[in-house]
Amino acid sequence: MLPAARHPRVLAGASDADDAGVYKLRSDLAIINTVDFFPPLVDGPFDYGRIAAANALSDVFAMGGRPVTVMNLLSVPENGPTPEIIAEILRGGAERAAAAGAVVIGGHTVSDRDIKYGMAVTGTVHPERFVRNRGARRGDRLVLTKPLGTGIIASAIKKGAAEPAEERAAVASMVSLNAVAGGAMVRFGARACTDVTGFGLAGHAAEMITGSIRFEIEAEALPLLPGTAHLAEAGYVTGGSRRTREHLGRRLSIDRAVAPSVAEAILDPQTSGGLLVSLPQRSVDPYVAYLHERGVRAAVIGTVGARPPGSRVEVAVA
């Protein structure tokens, strides 16, 4: 664990479990800092670059901010990809950064056993208007802005089991930016938000919970990427889902009536997943309608309820 950043201008830091760090520059301006990188999930270097960039940029959108500058992070094996492949990865990252309105201003490359690519991103936000991952209130509704299943499908891709259409749908979801959903949620009064990534929907939902509330997720309302259910049933799941289930323990309750494939999707580690947003009831329908009009596949997936006295269940799926 990193030591707490004790500074009057640090509005969100490592000890807050938020999606990124926030530092106040002046009364009307704060910067958001985040970083992420990982090995390839797909064979195409251009798409790999786009996915890694969209994933890194997502933390800024999850806090209601606007990305401004980007630094590339790249590790390359000594006998690794050709310069042409590296150029395609960087081109993909630059394309997504530009689509987000950010500028790539540099980066750093090291030699390593495996290729890894990602970005360090700096964004801006008003210091009194950024959205934290905690703050959901009883009676709020929960909105998920992308379908689940990227980890399951990526596992199947590596083993040659995913259909081309399934791979295309997963890649399209992962390269799409959370810009529209993140920018709009502030205007619609979001109380809390996180982006769904390596700990899956269940793990990141649990991070959003404080006090005596719990998240009640409706399994039938969950959007899944094409192929997710049958690939999960065929065993194409990741170790990350098992680790998240073990970590949550009695904090997670999945009803026996929920299909095993859906249970796996709830735990499935996501790459460049959607935003999980907690909004007041009155704002949900207008927010979702706004996103649908702009091509964002958002769904209302549950409610923030009260946790019964003595209960350890914080995330309930039924």
Phi, psi and omega in degrees: 000137176285147175294149180297137178274100183266095181209137184298340181266352177278110182268335175209130183221195186297331183278355185266352182060024176278174184286335182204171175271145179233129182233126183278122177268318178206182188298336183242012184211129172229156175252148177249130179239133178209162180208145176198146175200157183195167179289169180297142174255337183230164182284325184288120183296324179296314179293324176301315178298319180294317180296313181298321180291313180300322179296315181292320180293335188300326181298326178292316179296326181295341179256007179080018183261181180236119178294142183239308180230157184223140170242127178286144173236126186215130170243138186225129174296150181300321179253041189265212187300155178290161176303328180294321178292318177301317180298323179293321177299312181293326177295320178297317178297317180296324179297317180289322177299315179296321179297332179274356181085016181254163181241130174280118185246006179160202179164191182210139180236138176229162174267133182211173179294324186237153174282136176217143180217146176185199185214149163258125188241137172245130178233175178235154179197156174287133185296345179252005186233007179280154185257127179267170180275352176241145185141359177299145181238152177306132182097345176296159172251152184253130180241133175248129190261359173218153175289159180267161171126003185295325179293317179298314182291321177298322176298319179290325179298316181300332182257011176069024185257348182276140175289150179307319181294325178292318178295317180299319181294320180294316179297317179300321178292316183290328180277345180289139182275151175270023185297312183295312181296319181290320180291323184283330187298329179295317180293332181266009171081033178303136178266332181203155180200149168214159171264142185272113183228239193295339179264007178071173180301315183297315182294317180286328174299317180297327178294336182276352190264129173225157175070219189258025179259166170214157178262124179253105186261135180266109186304319183291342181272351185289126175280134180240144174293150178305131178094345185302312186296309185288330177288323175296318179297331180277359175097009180274074180239170185249161175294336180298324180294320178295317181295322178293319178300316180294321181295318182287324178054234184282001174282344181245132175231120177246120182301144181297338180284345180288131180302139179305325180293324177289321176300319177296321180296326179293328181266347188299124176298129181257145169250126183051050179283185182277181175269141171254113189241134175255119183231154172300149183309318184295338185266347190295305183300314177298322180295312181295320178298319178300316181291318179299321179298337183252017173081013179268125184275071181270152179216143172278119189245358181171192187223151171269115182245183178270140176273121181303146179305133179084349181281141175259000181281120177252329177240113181245127181242124181217000000 
